[in-house]
Amino acid sequence: MRNDSDQDRSGAEPGRPPHSAPLLPIEARRAAAWCAAGLLVAAVVAVGVWLCVELSAAITPVLLALLGSALLGPVYRRLVAMRLNRSLAAGLTCALLMVVVGGAGYVVVSALVDTGDQIIASLKDAAADLTKHFGVAGNSLSDLATNAKTLVGKFGSTAASGLLAGVSIVGQFIAAAVLALLLTFFFLRDADKAVGALHDWSPGNSAPQLERMARRGFQSIEGFMRGTTFIALIDAICITVGLLILDVPGALGLGALVFVGAYIPYLGAFISGAVAILVAFADRGVVIALWALGVVLAVQVLEGHVLQPMIQSRTVQMHPAVVMLAITAGASVAGILGMLLSVPLTAAISGVLHELRKHYAAGSGTDSSSPDDTAPGDSPAAPAPS
């Protein structure tokens, strides 16, 4: 016979079905769980962004050093393969980085300074011509060019009058550059120690998977930096040659602007190409402006359909919408510097997420790595020992 104690042990009360229906259906509970997970991730990301902004003086040199080591990592590995001492190889690589960055910076700045007044004057002339046909749009462009010239003049006068403020800004810039260079040296030289530390501090048996994620993230940064630099150089050369053939004034400065703008995907190419077309329109007329438009479009087609698929398709695979959102977020957080750093960091995050998805798709207990992902010298989280 069944008594009350049996009913109590079964968890059911007299007159009540043994298993009551849950308060919410399973779909609602799953949605609530995903919302809670999304809010937690958003909170962690927000705290991370806040810390990066508050510690920007230390975070910025680290990120710049990471990009520098990604760009010249193959050079370091080649020097190590030639039996050079690691410290010597890292020092020579950093010296090469100084020469490359300094030389490129000098060429770009000198070209922009030499032709900056001419470009701004041409933009104002183009604005005046556009005003005759489009009214308000032309006036807005003229105001933009005038304000740009005014801001440059105010910056120069402020830097001249406020010497202490100017020295402070220059000092901060030099300190950040020196720190980034030193960090690049250590990132290159002590890469094997970083991998060892990752294994030592990883919980349980997660070290191999964490190493694969780090390698994949760095591989994405490395591919983005090398590919973008190569594509930017080709774009700048092609557009500069085309503008020189069309006898457009300030062609070298416009080519330098194209080179710098290529590090901001889509948006940089659009802005630099528009400036080149407006300058051609102001100084050479509608026909030459149409030819300049053809040159810019031809270069963009070459980049989008030939260069990017050949150079970056194996390492950086991001949807254009993701890139634009990353640029917007970077600009809102750190201005121009955020726009430059947001895309390679997004590429690294995309690579890490791709590795995670592949790992869990294959099963958490299965080694999901491929030989290309874990080869000792193939795009490690930092240049691996030879």
Disulfide bonds with the S-S distance in Angstrom:
none
